[in-house]
């Protein structure tokens, strides 16, 4: 009996000591400026409104036409502005105000970087429209890649008329979006990931069954159905700064925490495929070849409707902020930009790479990591309002410097843009674009 009491006492002492140490660390972290995670990682946050997307026979999904409006609960946005923003769509199936069929407009297509994880008026497309004084139809669809964007272009032209100029927002996961095409579908009014990467090492596509999709969607929509341990993890994720940091820690710390069952293992889809070596991962060679061919076909489709195309390469936050990069070795952070630049030059496709200017801004601002005052959301990887504004200025400058579209008072508008760029944190931006 004494031995049992002694074991119980010692065990209790260890548990209480660990709890006290964790509480002490939690207090120190909060006192030294680390924000509490709040609801950043609670289930259902960052969820598009139900029925915002509808099924599409080719692309798998698209934005529903004439969606009257509902809240998009992006935790970073709520934390910064105090409330979610509302998303709507027009009769063309684009996240924009109403649009009557007409020729000669400027069309934006792309994925979530073009759709914009901010209010519509804060998107880079809205900034562009205001600065050039030409109607810009904003038709980015979250999760799209070039192959889907070609079909979206054709759909928009049928509904809205021929654009004079098409801007394509490009992000690094477009490579994977093309490889998994069509990766997503709509179930019960929600967009779901139906096709996923089978293996990071070998590539391949794994198609989830409808039963698996329904089960995953139910767990996402009804977090109360999870067991008590998972509920505890959800609570800790939402309220503990220490747990939030541990759960996001990189190898080897994350591996230790995962082995102890304190956090989920890292997802199999790393989202860094574009930075991997095609020698080490041979399946990426074929993925890149098919991807570049899709970009080539997209350009041909734009030319077929009598328009010109400009590709905007949006950098990932890990390309801009070194502290946000995973500690995996052999990731080539400039490789996709270099390969894309060579391809666009060979194909005579106009483009602008925002990476150099974004890095210049981050260096000028003295930023080692993203926060709501810089270019990206602190937790979500998308551009925040400031990042959208800077992108809008840089893209506008590229448009005004070129001969893509006729603009009144071009010289005056360009001067205004350059003044605004140099006013950004007092940073000096280069005077020309590639």
C-alpha positions, 0 to 999 in steps of 0.5 A: 500500500505504501508503495502505491501511495508513493507512486501516486504521490510521485506521479502527482508531483511530476504532473503538477510540476509539468503543469506549473512549468507549462503555466509559467511558460504560458505566462512568460510568452504572453508577457513577452508579446506572443499573442494568444491564438484566439480562434485562429485554428478552431474548426469551421473558421476560414470556411466559405459560405454554404452554396457559394460554390456550385458544381462544374462538369469540367473544373469540378466547381465554380463560384455560384452565380448571383450569390446574395452574400454571406460572411467569410470567417477568416480568423486573421481578418476578424482579429484585425478588423473585429468582424468577418467580411461578406462575399457575394457574386454577380451574374457572371459567376465572379466575386465582383459587383454587377456586370453588363455584357460588354467588350473591352474590359480588363479580366482578372483570373487566378486562384485565391490570391486573385479572389482576395482574402480581404474585403472586395474593395481591399483586393489588388484588383480593386486597387488596379481598377481605381488607378487605371480608370478602366472596368476590371472584372475580378474572376479569381476562384480559390483553388484554381490552376491554369487548366481551370482558368482556361475554362473559366476564361471561356465561361466568362467570355460567353457571359460577359463579352470579350476582354481586351486584356487578361491578367492571370494571378499565379501562385506556386501551388498552381503546379499541384493544382494542375497535377491533381486536376480537377482536385475539388468538387462540391458536396452539400453546398461546400467545396471539398478536396476530392483528389489529393497527392498520393505520395510526396516521393512518388507523386500520383493521385488519390481520389477520395470516395464520396463516403470519405468526403462526407465523413471528413465534411461532417467532422469539419462542420460538427467538431462536437462529434470528435472524442474528448482528446481531440476536443482538448486539442481544439481547446488548447489550440484556441487558448494556449500560446505555448501549445500553439507554438509547439504544434507549429514547431519544426523538426525535430521538436514537432516530431517529438511533440507528435510522438507524444500524441500532443499534436497532429502529424504534419499533413502529407501534402506539404505545399512546397512541391514547386521548390523541390528538385526534379532530380530527387523527385522525378514525378515533378519533371512530368508535372512541370512539363504538363503545367507549362503546357497548360500555361501555353494553352491558356495564353493561346486561349487569351489570344483567341479572344483577341486579348493580351495576357499578363501573368503576375507571379505572387510569392509565397510568404516563405519566399519573402520571410526566411523565418517562415520557411520549413527546415526541410533541406534541399528546397530551392526557393528561387527555382520556380521563379527562374523556371517560369521567367525562362518559360515566359520569355521563350513564349513571349508572354508578358509577366511580372514577378512580385518577389523582388519588390516584396523582399525589398519591402520586407527588408526595408520594414525590418520584418523577419516574419509576417504579422498584420502590419506587413504583407501577409496574414499572421496565421493564414498564408494569403496577402492581407490588406497591405499586401494586396495594396502593394501588389495592386500598386506594383501591378498597376505600374507594370500595366501603365508602363506597357501597352496593354490597355489604353488609359487616359492621363497615363503619365499622370497616373504612373507618377501617382503610382510611383509616389504611392510606392515610395510612400510605402514605409518610406521604402525605395522601389525599383523604377522598372519592371521585368 
